[in-house]
């Protein structure tokens, strides 16, 4: 039912009853239990959330009362967590948000001089809810009915019976507005009360499109983690509250915020596990390491790190010694000779390359020497172990090359590994399919998406100057300028995500559920909405 229809219904009755939670108020959390996970992180109290959830569940099972109270829950919790009682109330009070659409209905009913009441099935104390209403300047109401205070509930109908008895009016003179299909709609209608089901923000989001329905179902059914749920709930709330057309700038910032920041955060536990600042040089490899460095410069500013450019095309020009039995190497070397007549046969190409091998080796050695100097000019200590961070790899090309320069072993950290080589490299990855030879459905699009999110807002490095040791970049064209503009917006969103995550977890380690993240990204790719199709 739309707002104008609700206003028409308000005119025809004497009493307007509002549900509170997920109707007048909404949370920044996808489900109520997320507040406990937030508090656990904020207060650095491991296992609090699980104990709090179990305590409420057990209290409800064991209680003979129609509704439990907040005190009941904390009387039954592990004594080590009883000091969290006031902290939970404080976070709840500060985090709850006002639904302006329902507030407008409240103001409209007030302007018509209707009797206004609030009814809530809630374990929180009535005094707390009174303070909450006062916080949002909602003071003109006749009564507040809370199940924990009265030991009566809406879902059994007894709270509505008390309202009818107290107000001494006919049920048809009451209009109740709330989000629960059973408690706020079916039960009151059975009792003769007029009822309107106002969809919660989650349900409204879910009903708006197939893609959004699948997103909600994914988060409800699969094992996500607190931060991914928190960010997703921000998307849900923003969709419902702003109801504005998405601009070019906001769209791409949101891609960075909702996806880029979590792709980056998924590296966190691997970096924390392997990077030792005293012994290692942390190198984010360009172009795909650019956004990762921006993210970790915010999350872990104490980590000294570097950003270097090393695309495959540059590796090939520096890669000495080189295997002459590999066809792609012969093709590459043959092209370096700039032969006047194109040769197509491999054996003929190999013969020409062999005849000019000393010249070619000199060229490769010079490029490799120049690139080594480029690393030194960027203050990278080649005597330390190099930890390189990149998006994806198939043949460990960059890691193999840097291993020929570094005086120590090179360790690789990747988001995605699909290897055709026998694993004799030191590495870890968020998603490792190195031993699975069969490509998965949609794998190419998935990798392309991740690389697009992470790549730098500059053109590809294609060569290195052997005199100045400066990189030579491909010239920008119209398409690349557009990509660079988009990438700057994505990076802005990724950095905003990093700032928010930092505000929540400080320097504590947080492990992203990478399997869930992968499913979420694939869902986005497989079920694009109109804005996605338009902007991508």
Secondary structure, DSSP 8 states (H G I E B T S, - for coil): --HHHHHHHHHT-SEEEE-TBTTTEE-SSSSTTHHHHHHHHHHT-TTHHHHHHHHHHHHHHH--SSS--HHHHHHSS-GGGGGGHHHHHHHHHHH-EE-HHHHHHHHHHHHTT-EEEEEE--SS-HHHHHHHHHHTT----SEEEEHHHHT--TTTTHHHHHHHHHHT--GGGEEEEES-TIIIIIHHHHTT-EEEE---HHHHHHTT-HHHHHHHHHHHHS---HHHHHHHHHHHHHHHHH-----HHHHHHHHIIIIIHHHHHTTHHHHHHH--TTTEEEEEEETTTHHHHHHHHHHTTTS-EEEEE--HHHHHHH--S--TTSHHHHHHHHHHTT-SS----HHHHHHHHHHTHHHHHHHHHHHHHHHHHHHHHTT--TTSEEEEEEEEESS-HHHHHHHTT-SS-EEEEEEEE--SS-S-S-EEEEEE-TT--S--TTHHHHHHHHHHHHS-SS--EEEE-TTT--EEE----HHHHHHHHHHHHHHHHHHHHHHHHHHHHTT------HHHHHHHHHHHHHS--HHHHHH-
